[in-house]
Amino acid sequence: MHALTPMKLFALIGLTFICDASMAQAGNNGSVLNPNLADESELASAPGLNADLAAAIIAARPIAGNLELDALLGDSVDNEEKAQLRAVLFLPINLNTASEDEVKLVPGINRKMVHEFDEYKPYSTLEQFRREIGKYVDAAEVARFEQYVFVPMDLNSASSDAFATIPGMSRRMVHEFEEYRPYTSIEQFRREMGKYVDENEVARLERYIFIE
């Protein structure tokens, strides 16, 4: 179990302005390290990792997905160690675009649940995911799965509460997301958000949104 580091504490504080959990579009994964957000010491203390691998992960950011992370680790971490690692280090997957191979990497998932994740695409809300997957597993297991997934949100219509559930999202960036509505293209989003954060952070945030 990892200690509550200053980074995690900051993230938890930053989420206190979320007023309605039913509006969440990304699961609460505060207990799971995000490879695009965790600091070097957190990464180095994860199962199977060391300082060199932690540095390699940070240098590769933003990591696009868990298959890319697996490839980055290569033979330095064996398959059994990778499976253990994913329970504590996982990049949330887009429920609507993740491939079957990506879904199979969700910790503790079985073949039946891989099928059920796919069965209900496209998901419009995380609440829909809870309802559909709740037909097959209990609430605790739904909540556990929820740590590893998100539903992409429409940049022009998503609520502040929805934006706030993006991992690593700050109150300021929620405001900036909304400030430039309506967006007509992803290029406009990149240009406007690039005023506040670097291109790597824009790319990291971009994976959670779409423009209708």
Backbone bond lengths (Angstrom), bond angles and torsions (degrees), N, CA, C in turn:
res aa  C-N    CA-C-N  psi(-1)  N-CA   C-N-CA  omega(-1)  CA-C   N-CA-C  phi
1 M - - - 1.454 - - 1.523 109.40 -
2 H 1.316 118.21 127.79 1.448 121.89 -177.03 1.524 110.55 -84.32
3 A 1.323 116.14 143.18 1.456 120.83 176.74 1.526 109.51 -68.68
4 L 1.325 115.07 159.35 1.455 120.59 178.25 1.519 107.90 -78.99
5 T 1.315 116.33 99.43 1.458 121.31 -177.86 1.524 109.54 -78.25
6 P 1.353 117.10 165.01 1.460 119.24 176.51 1.522 113.30 -55.37
7 M 1.365 116.52 -36.98 1.462 118.83 179.49 1.519 111.25 -63.29
8 K 1.348 116.36 -44.22 1.464 119.52 -179.64 1.523 111.10 -67.50
9 L 1.344 115.70 -39.52 1.454 119.28 178.82 1.517 110.51 -61.62
10 F 1.343 116.30 -41.88 1.458 120.96 178.12 1.527 110.35 -61.08
11 A 1.332 115.66 -42.31 1.465 119.50 -179.44 1.512 111.24 -63.31
12 L 1.341 116.22 -41.29 1.458 119.65 179.73 1.519 111.26 -66.06
13 I 1.340 115.60 -41.23 1.464 118.99 177.87 1.522 110.37 -63.35
14 G 1.344 115.09 -40.52 1.454 119.92 -178.84 1.512 112.98 -63.03
15 L 1.342 116.74 -22.98 1.460 119.97 -179.09 1.521 112.87 -91.48
16 T 1.315 118.37 1.74 1.456 120.04 -176.88 1.515 112.58 -69.42
17 F 1.348 117.46 -15.28 1.446 118.55 179.36 1.516 112.68 -86.01
18 I 1.354 117.25 0.46 1.461 119.97 174.05 1.523 108.03 -72.87
19 C 1.318 116.77 123.18 1.462 118.36 -172.50 1.515 113.49 -105.39
20 D 1.318 118.47 -10.52 1.461 119.34 -176.82 1.518 109.07 -146.55
21 A 1.344 116.96 106.33 1.466 120.77 -177.34 1.515 111.87 -62.97
22 S 1.335 117.67 -24.36 1.456 119.91 -179.94 1.524 111.63 -68.24
23 M 1.342 116.90 -15.40 1.458 120.42 178.97 1.526 112.02 -89.24
24 A 1.325 117.16 -4.08 1.464 120.53 -177.74 1.523 110.50 -60.60
25 Q 1.319 114.99 142.74 1.458 121.03 173.79 1.523 111.35 -116.95
26 A 1.333 116.12 -13.98 1.457 121.34 174.36 1.513 107.80 -122.43
27 G 1.337 116.53 135.67 1.455 120.21 -177.45 1.520 112.13 -65.98
28 N 1.319 115.82 154.54 1.461 121.80 177.23 1.523 108.48 -74.62
29 N 1.327 116.70 106.20 1.459 119.54 -177.42 1.524 111.33 -120.52
30 G 1.330 115.52 39.06 1.455 120.58 -179.84 1.517 113.54 -61.13
31 S 1.329 117.62 -21.49 1.468 120.52 179.96 1.525 112.12 -91.70
32 V 1.338 116.80 -1.41 1.460 121.86 -179.94 1.528 108.26 -115.89
33 L 1.329 116.89 128.29 1.455 120.54 178.33 1.525 109.92 -69.90
34 N 1.317 115.50 137.08 1.457 121.69 176.22 1.535 107.54 -97.81
35 P 1.332 118.64 122.09 1.468 120.03 -176.07 1.524 114.16 -61.92
36 N 1.330 117.34 -18.43 1.459 120.50 177.57 1.527 113.25 -91.03
37 L 1.340 117.08 -4.78 1.463 120.26 -175.86 1.521 113.89 -126.66
38 A 1.324 117.64 -28.68 1.469 121.02 -175.19 1.529 110.40 -62.91
39 D 1.330 115.43 146.36 1.468 118.12 178.47 1.532 110.03 -83.89
40 E 1.330 115.16 173.70 1.459 120.09 -171.96 1.522 112.57 -63.21
41 S 1.324 117.28 -38.28 1.464 119.86 -178.81 1.526 110.89 -70.01
42 E 1.321 117.20 -36.66 1.471 120.19 177.13 1.523 110.34 -64.93
43 L 1.308 116.13 -44.79 1.465 119.59 179.40 1.523 111.22 -63.38
44 A 1.325 116.89 -44.28 1.464 120.55 -176.93 1.520 112.33 -64.67
45 S 1.335 116.91 -24.10 1.464 119.99 -179.07 1.524 113.00 -90.25
46 A 1.341 117.23 -4.19 1.465 120.86 179.00 1.528 109.70 -73.89
47 P 1.350 118.24 151.63 1.470 121.66 -176.86 1.523 112.94 -54.80
48 G 1.323 116.02 127.33 1.455 121.17 175.71 1.517 115.02 84.88
49 L 1.342 118.10 -6.37 1.455 120.48 -178.52 1.526 110.91 -102.12
50 N 1.325 114.45 160.32 1.459 121.09 175.55 1.520 107.77 -140.01
51 A 1.322 117.01 -176.67 1.461 120.78 -175.70 1.529 111.85 -61.56
52 D 1.339 117.63 -37.99 1.463 120.42 -179.16 1.525 111.42 -66.76
53 L 1.327 117.13 -43.20 1.466 120.52 178.84 1.528 110.92 -68.07
54 A 1.327 116.23 -38.49 1.463 120.11 177.22 1.522 110.16 -59.98
55 A 1.319 116.84 -44.43 1.459 121.49 179.10 1.528 110.98 -64.06
56 A 1.331 117.22 -37.55 1.466 121.24 179.43 1.522 111.07 -66.10
57 I 1.332 116.54 -39.47 1.470 120.89 177.80 1.521 109.80 -63.08
58 I 1.310 116.69 -46.38 1.466 120.42 -178.93 1.529 110.87 -63.50
59 A 1.321 116.84 -39.23 1.469 120.71 -179.97 1.527 112.18 -66.43
60 A 1.344 116.69 -26.85 1.467 121.10 -176.55 1.531 113.04 -87.95
61 R 1.302 118.30 -3.69 1.454 120.72 -177.06 1.531 112.43 -64.92
62 P 1.366 116.85 146.54 1.460 124.79 -0.74 1.524 111.95 -82.33
63 I 1.313 115.68 132.49 1.462 121.90 177.28 1.523 108.15 -78.08
64 A 1.330 116.09 131.86 1.463 120.31 -173.08 1.517 113.77 -78.99
65 G 1.342 117.56 -26.07 1.452 119.48 -177.24 1.510 111.45 -173.93
66 N 1.321 115.27 175.33 1.462 120.52 -176.12 1.528 113.15 -73.05
67 L 1.330 117.42 -25.66 1.464 119.48 174.34 1.527 109.68 -66.97
68 E 1.326 116.21 -38.94 1.468 119.99 176.08 1.529 110.54 -64.95
69 L 1.336 116.14 -40.25 1.457 119.82 178.09 1.528 110.71 -62.89
70 D 1.326 116.90 -42.99 1.468 121.13 177.13 1.531 110.98 -57.87
71 A 1.335 115.21 -44.64 1.461 119.68 -179.59 1.529 110.90 -64.99
72 L 1.307 116.24 -37.11 1.457 121.11 179.15 1.532 110.97 -63.73
73 L 1.327 116.19 -40.42 1.466 120.31 179.53 1.524 111.31 -71.07
74 G 1.329 116.64 -30.44 1.460 121.77 176.53 1.512 112.83 53.93
75 D 1.316 116.08 -138.49 1.457 121.56 -177.74 1.526 112.72 -84.85
76 S 1.327 116.20 -0.83 1.469 119.24 179.28 1.524 111.40 -67.10
77 V 1.333 115.87 -24.29 1.462 122.09 178.46 1.524 106.66 -128.01
78 D 1.347 117.75 123.31 1.465 119.22 -177.65 1.526 110.45 -76.22
79 N 1.323 116.18 171.53 1.463 120.72 -173.29 1.522 112.90 -61.90
80 E 1.326 116.17 -38.26 1.466 119.18 178.74 1.529 110.57 -65.31
81 E 1.305 116.31 -42.30 1.464 120.61 178.72 1.535 110.88 -66.09
82 K 1.332 116.85 -37.35 1.467 120.39 177.96 1.522 110.86 -62.98
83 A 1.330 116.71 -40.64 1.459 120.42 178.25 1.528 111.34 -62.60
84 Q 1.331 116.75 -41.71 1.464 120.83 176.99 1.525 110.82 -66.71
85 L 1.316 115.87 -38.24 1.458 121.20 -178.57 1.518 111.89 -64.04
86 R 1.336 117.13 -39.39 1.466 120.31 -176.04 1.526 112.83 -61.75
87 A 1.319 117.27 -25.41 1.467 119.84 179.19 1.525 111.46 -64.89
88 V 1.331 116.64 -23.79 1.470 120.14 -177.06 1.525 112.64 -121.62
89 L 1.338 118.11 -9.02 1.466 122.23 179.57 1.524 107.78 -138.82
90 F 1.328 115.77 106.69 1.463 119.14 -172.74 1.521 108.88 -154.42
91 L 1.339 115.88 135.38 1.457 121.23 175.32 1.524 108.06 -92.55
92 P 1.344 118.26 119.13 1.463 119.92 -177.44 1.527 111.79 -51.87
93 I 1.331 116.03 139.18 1.462 121.07 -177.42 1.520 110.77 -97.76
94 N 1.316 115.06 147.28 1.455 122.57 175.66 1.531 107.78 -75.82
95 L 1.312 116.90 113.40 1.467 120.82 -175.79 1.524 113.22 -60.26
96 N 1.329 116.96 -24.17 1.461 119.68 -175.45 1.523 113.90 -93.04
97 T 1.324 117.66 -17.58 1.462 118.87 -175.76 1.533 113.51 -124.48
98 A 1.319 118.00 -9.93 1.468 120.07 -178.00 1.526 110.28 -62.21
99 S 1.313 115.91 136.02 1.463 120.93 176.57 1.529 109.75 -74.07
100 E 1.326 115.55 166.34 1.457 119.99 177.67 1.530 110.44 -59.38
101 D 1.326 116.22 -38.81 1.467 119.70 179.34 1.529 111.14 -63.23
102 E 1.328 117.33 -36.54 1.457 120.51 177.66 1.520 111.25 -69.19
103 V 1.331 116.37 -42.69 1.469 120.25 -179.71 1.525 110.35 -63.58
104 K 1.312 117.11 -35.83 1.471 120.86 179.65 1.525 112.34 -61.89
105 L 1.332 117.45 -19.12 1.460 120.55 -179.92 1.527 112.80 -82.97
106 V 1.333 117.97 -9.65 1.467 120.05 177.12 1.527 108.40 -60.16
107 P 1.328 117.67 125.20 1.471 119.80 -176.82 1.533 112.85 -55.66
108 G 1.320 115.48 133.04 1.456 121.27 174.55 1.510 115.66 75.12
109 I 1.323 118.43 8.07 1.460 119.85 -178.57 1.537 109.19 -83.27
110 N 1.339 116.33 146.99 1.456 120.58 176.50 1.527 109.40 -114.90
111 R 1.328 115.85 175.68 1.463 120.47 -174.90 1.526 111.64 -59.60
112 K 1.328 117.11 -40.65 1.465 120.09 179.83 1.519 111.16 -61.10
113 M 1.339 116.91 -43.45 1.451 119.25 -176.92 1.528 111.81 -74.12
114 V 1.326 117.33 -28.70 1.466 119.16 172.18 1.522 109.08 -59.13
115 H 1.336 115.85 -43.54 1.467 120.77 177.62 1.516 111.39 -62.78
116 E 1.328 117.47 -43.28 1.466 120.30 -177.53 1.534 111.81 -68.52
117 F 1.311 117.16 -36.86 1.474 119.32 175.23 1.528 109.53 -56.44
118 D 1.336 115.96 -41.85 1.464 121.50 -176.87 1.527 112.08 -76.68
119 E 1.302 116.01 -31.02 1.469 121.95 -172.53 1.530 113.01 -58.25
120 Y 1.315 116.65 -34.86 1.466 120.17 -170.82 1.527 113.64 -102.10
121 K 1.313 117.49 11.67 1.463 120.42 174.61 1.525 110.27 -65.38
122 P 1.325 118.41 146.14 1.460 127.14 -4.03 1.533 110.73 -83.47
123 Y 1.314 116.23 142.59 1.463 121.76 173.75 1.525 108.73 -86.50
124 S 1.315 115.44 137.67 1.470 119.22 177.26 1.523 111.32 -100.88
125 T 1.324 116.86 -24.42 1.463 121.38 179.91 1.519 109.84 -144.90
126 L 1.307 115.39 158.77 1.465 119.84 174.33 1.520 110.06 -69.22
127 E 1.324 116.90 -29.04 1.460 120.73 176.79 1.529 110.59 -61.57
128 Q 1.329 117.01 -37.76 1.465 120.76 176.10 1.529 110.38 -62.30
129 F 1.337 116.65 -43.29 1.468 120.93 177.17 1.522 109.99 -57.91
130 R 1.323 118.04 -46.83 1.464 121.56 179.86 1.527 110.82 -58.53
131 R 1.325 115.60 -43.36 1.464 120.08 -176.80 1.524 111.39 -67.35
132 E 1.328 116.73 -46.45 1.461 119.88 -176.57 1.525 112.08 -70.77
133 I 1.319 117.62 -45.71 1.460 120.40 -178.46 1.531 110.14 -71.81
134 G 1.325 116.19 -25.41 1.461 120.88 176.26 1.524 113.97 -66.12
135 K 1.319 116.97 -9.95 1.470 120.70 174.73 1.531 111.12 -73.34
136 Y 1.340 116.82 -18.46 1.460 121.09 -171.47 1.523 114.29 -116.90
137 V 1.332 115.96 -25.70 1.468 119.95 -179.23 1.523 108.94 -136.13
138 D 1.338 116.11 163.19 1.459 118.88 -177.72 1.532 111.54 -76.49
139 A 1.324 115.33 173.75 1.461 121.21 -174.17 1.523 112.52 -61.17
140 A 1.325 116.62 -36.17 1.461 119.95 179.73 1.527 110.92 -64.92
141 E 1.330 116.71 -39.24 1.458 120.09 179.90 1.529 110.72 -72.70
142 V 1.325 117.45 -36.58 1.467 120.00 174.40 1.524 109.90 -59.30
143 A 1.327 116.38 -45.64 1.467 121.10 179.82 1.528 110.88 -62.82
144 R 1.341 116.52 -36.61 1.463 119.18 178.64 1.524 110.22 -66.94
145 F 1.330 117.63 -45.62 1.457 121.07 177.18 1.529 110.72 -60.04
146 E 1.314 115.56 -38.03 1.463 121.14 -174.64 1.526 112.34 -60.58
147 Q 1.331 116.99 -26.06 1.466 120.57 178.40 1.531 112.28 -59.56
148 Y 1.328 116.22 -24.31 1.460 120.87 -168.77 1.525 113.61 -107.49
149 V 1.333 117.96 8.38 1.467 119.99 -173.11 1.525 111.64 -135.81
150 F 1.316 114.42 163.79 1.466 120.54 168.37 1.518 109.20 -150.16
151 V 1.332 115.27 159.00 1.459 122.37 172.91 1.526 106.62 -107.91
152 P 1.328 118.52 124.24 1.466 119.80 -178.79 1.520 110.90 -60.35
153 M 1.324 116.12 147.54 1.460 120.60 -175.21 1.517 111.58 -116.64
154 D 1.327 115.10 142.21 1.459 122.08 179.88 1.527 108.72 -71.51
155 L 1.308 116.25 120.20 1.453 121.93 -175.97 1.524 112.34 -60.65
156 N 1.317 116.93 -27.55 1.464 119.82 -176.43 1.523 114.55 -92.64
157 S 1.332 117.59 -10.51 1.465 117.99 -176.48 1.524 114.30 -132.09
158 A 1.322 118.78 -13.50 1.468 120.44 -178.33 1.523 110.27 -63.97
159 S 1.321 115.60 149.60 1.457 121.44 -179.33 1.523 111.73 -81.05
160 S 1.320 115.83 165.29 1.463 120.94 173.71 1.517 110.52 -57.64
161 D 1.331 116.56 -40.95 1.463 121.03 -179.81 1.521 111.16 -61.29
162 A 1.338 116.60 -39.71 1.463 119.97 178.89 1.524 110.49 -66.18
163 F 1.317 117.51 -48.65 1.462 120.95 178.97 1.532 111.32 -57.80
164 A 1.316 115.99 -36.89 1.467 120.40 -176.37 1.518 112.83 -64.66
165 T 1.325 117.91 -18.82 1.462 120.22 -179.46 1.521 112.82 -85.63
166 I 1.330 118.27 -5.10 1.458 120.61 174.44 1.532 107.64 -63.01
167 P 1.332 118.15 128.34 1.473 119.30 -179.96 1.529 112.34 -53.57
168 G 1.319 115.54 133.74 1.452 120.62 177.96 1.510 115.07 75.42
169 M 1.334 117.30 9.64 1.463 121.27 -177.25 1.521 110.02 -76.82
170 S 1.329 116.16 137.59 1.460 121.16 176.95 1.521 109.96 -105.60
171 R 1.315 115.99 162.56 1.465 120.85 177.24 1.534 110.20 -59.12
172 R 1.322 114.97 -40.12 1.460 118.72 -179.08 1.520 111.48 -61.36
173 M 1.343 117.02 -44.02 1.459 119.50 -177.61 1.520 111.81 -70.99
174 V 1.330 118.11 -30.32 1.468 119.61 172.08 1.527 108.74 -58.23
175 H 1.332 115.75 -45.98 1.470 120.64 178.86 1.522 110.93 -60.29
176 E 1.322 117.34 -44.17 1.463 120.30 -177.61 1.525 111.46 -68.46
177 F 1.328 117.30 -36.29 1.465 119.87 175.54 1.529 109.96 -55.40
178 E 1.325 115.92 -42.35 1.468 120.89 -174.89 1.530 112.21 -82.44
179 E 1.318 115.78 -25.89 1.465 121.20 -173.26 1.521 112.85 -59.67
180 Y 1.343 116.81 -33.57 1.468 120.37 -171.38 1.528 113.36 -102.13
181 R 1.287 117.87 12.37 1.454 120.25 176.25 1.531 110.38 -65.69
182 P 1.342 116.95 148.32 1.469 126.68 -5.49 1.529 112.05 -82.68
183 Y 1.323 115.18 142.47 1.455 121.07 174.86 1.525 108.67 -86.66
184 T 1.309 115.56 140.59 1.466 119.85 178.01 1.521 112.46 -106.57
185 S 1.335 117.35 -13.60 1.462 120.20 -179.20 1.522 109.81 -158.52
186 I 1.317 115.95 159.62 1.461 120.91 176.85 1.525 109.58 -69.09
187 E 1.323 116.67 -27.90 1.459 119.84 176.95 1.525 110.84 -64.16
188 Q 1.333 117.02 -37.18 1.463 120.34 176.14 1.522 110.58 -63.83
189 F 1.337 116.73 -43.15 1.463 120.72 177.24 1.526 110.35 -57.68
190 R 1.328 116.86 -46.96 1.465 120.47 -179.06 1.528 110.99 -61.50
191 R 1.314 115.67 -41.56 1.460 119.99 -178.08 1.532 111.46 -66.23
192 E 1.327 116.08 -45.09 1.467 119.51 -176.99 1.527 111.13 -71.08
193 M 1.329 118.17 -43.74 1.459 120.03 -179.09 1.532 111.04 -71.05
194 G 1.324 115.83 -24.06 1.456 120.27 177.67 1.512 113.30 -67.02
195 K 1.314 117.03 -9.96 1.466 121.27 174.68 1.521 111.16 -74.74
196 Y 1.322 116.89 -18.75 1.466 121.01 -170.72 1.533 113.49 -117.86
197 V 1.338 116.30 -30.14 1.464 120.46 -178.99 1.519 109.00 -136.65
198 D 1.341 116.49 163.36 1.461 118.79 -178.25 1.528 110.90 -75.77
199 E 1.341 115.62 172.32 1.468 120.39 -173.46 1.518 112.54 -64.89
200 N 1.335 118.27 -29.53 1.460 120.22 177.02 1.521 111.02 -66.66
201 E 1.321 117.01 -40.22 1.461 120.20 178.47 1.526 111.10 -70.42
202 V 1.324 117.05 -36.37 1.468 119.78 174.80 1.527 109.69 -60.03
203 A 1.331 116.76 -45.03 1.465 120.98 179.93 1.518 111.06 -64.21
204 R 1.332 117.19 -37.99 1.466 120.55 178.74 1.517 110.55 -63.80
205 L 1.327 117.12 -43.55 1.461 121.41 -178.77 1.526 111.80 -71.27
206 E 1.325 115.94 -32.25 1.455 121.36 -174.90 1.522 113.36 -60.17
207 R 1.336 117.10 -29.70 1.464 118.95 -175.82 1.529 112.26 -67.84
208 Y 1.334 117.51 -13.12 1.460 120.75 -177.19 1.529 113.17 -96.76
209 I 1.317 117.22 -3.04 1.467 118.59 -173.89 1.532 111.55 -129.33
210 F 1.335 114.90 165.52 1.453 121.46 171.15 1.523 107.25 -147.88
211 I 1.320 116.56 166.36 1.464 121.79 175.85 1.514 107.46 -118.99
212 E 1.316 115.93 122.08 1.474 121.69 -177.17 1.526 110.12 -66.61
